């Protein structure tokens, strides 16, 4: 049941409002296009969307269990990788399972362990539990925030859904943006303040948090956070421990009763995942591991950046030849990216990362034709201390996030009255201070946070949830389940306490990771320079993007007309030089198109 939603009021009978669940559920239909399961009672109405294929552990309807004279109804998006371990523990308490679903496990887990249940789950999940006798709703989200979950109050009634548009589709919800939401859009997107959902009145349930809503009110609490400890392991022991954790996490996420494939670029992360899977191929439904990658059609130029170097293709071929995988190349043109721009924007829900979102979504569309599960090495830089996340941030005393390099560019095309209203630099500084305030300060660091550790904290606190969200939203558009074993919360716990100097073993970026998997991969792969996802610089692509943007800014009903400094923007669009500046402008133009689409999608006509 990939998409979940519900309407709950413990204090009032809402059975006459059950029709309101239909537009809420329909709004998340891409997360489960094959049908809907419904639960209707006097105080709670819940819905789950169903996928086309039954992934082991997924429920095809709303789960019901009874324990100690209480009835529990559970809806869940995601997967629990330590299912068998936890099921054995729960059976020892006398729980009798009727099936093999994750949601049944969660129901019994909550009945036995209460909120402590969620700390025990190893997986990616967003879930809701309704306890009828207590008239209580419980919401929970996974440790790292891969699966989205939002909620809002309409009077005394709570509405929750897997996507923001699920809540805005409720007929009684008033969709609007205030100064905080606009500040988020301009200053932070594609990221957001943890807990914010841009739209006024809608809240994101944060990673590693749970919520209870009942007759006694609403309580939000954190069930897991990083614990700072003194790291006493030697470099060799640390590398061995990391290697074991990586192998265990990957093996937990491959299943013998469902087809699984993976992404492969020939880089360090995807190659080590491929190596571990192939070494443990008996755990696959097919003993041959299928891998996938994106390339642009011949003639579609790529952007050379600091993070891109040679082509992936020779490296992919080498890995496939060495490990015996079956590889699939997806060839994209710039027209493909342009055609998918609005669909990708819809999938993201808020302005995203432009053509990267489009390319990822098109890749997942092809994968889903053959596989229901894909394994990705995404988001690993946030754990292993790759230097481009930290170097710029560490070299300046400014209160800015490591990745926020284009704020001045954005502000330059915003109407000066809007800039004065949102006060962007003050807003960024406030967000920065709030993020630091949540840093888990313990006696070991005596409340002193080194600049490098600030950057690591921001990467985990802000950047990791965004990257995971992008992966989930672009894959779930086609009901494809993306798994990220290198983001296992046990790895996060262990790596957080490893000194940065040790992470850069032998003075190299990701040096400790290389040491931990040196027996799995050839030296050439271990030492290969990182290459980020390619982006097109075909001049015709830029012209088409500018044409689409002009249509948006001259639409008489678009709020962009009042938001932007049109003269400055037109000056930017007229620039035809081939410099890096032009490339960054192109990404700004795509962001503005997505911003326009956001206003249109949520029917926001005025600010």
Buried (B, 14 or more C-beta within 10 A) or exposed (E): BBBBBBBBBBEEEBEEBBEBBBBBBBBBBBBBBBBBBBBEBEBBBBBBBBBEEEBBBBBBBBBBBEBEEEBBBBBBBBBBBBBEEBBEBBEEEEBEBEEBBBBBBBBBBBBBBEBEBBEBBBBBBBBBBBBBEBBBBBBBBBBBBBBBBBBBBBEEBBBBBBBBBBBBBBEEBEBBBEBBBBBBBBBBBBBBBBEBBBBBBBBBBBBBBBBBBBEEEEEBEEBBEBEBEEBEBEBEEBBBBBBEBBBBBBBBBBBEEBBBBBBBBBBBBBBBBBBBBBBBBEBBEEEEBBBBBBBBEEEBBBBEEEEBEEEBBEBBEBBBEBBEBEBBEBEBBBBBBBEBBBBBBBBBBBBBBBBBBBBBBBBBBBBBEEBBBBBBBBBBBBBBBBBBBBEBBBEEEEBBBBBBEBBEBBBBBBBEEBBEBBBBBEBBBBBBEEBBEEBEBEEEEEEEBEEBBBBBBBBBBBBBBBBBBBBBBBBBBBBBBBBBBBBBBEBBBBBBBBBBEBBBBEEBBBBBBBBBBEEBBBEEBBEBEBBBBBBBBBEEBBEBBBEBBBEBBEBEEBBBBEBBBBEEBBEBBEEEEEEEEBBEBBBBBBBBBBBBBBBBBBEBEEB
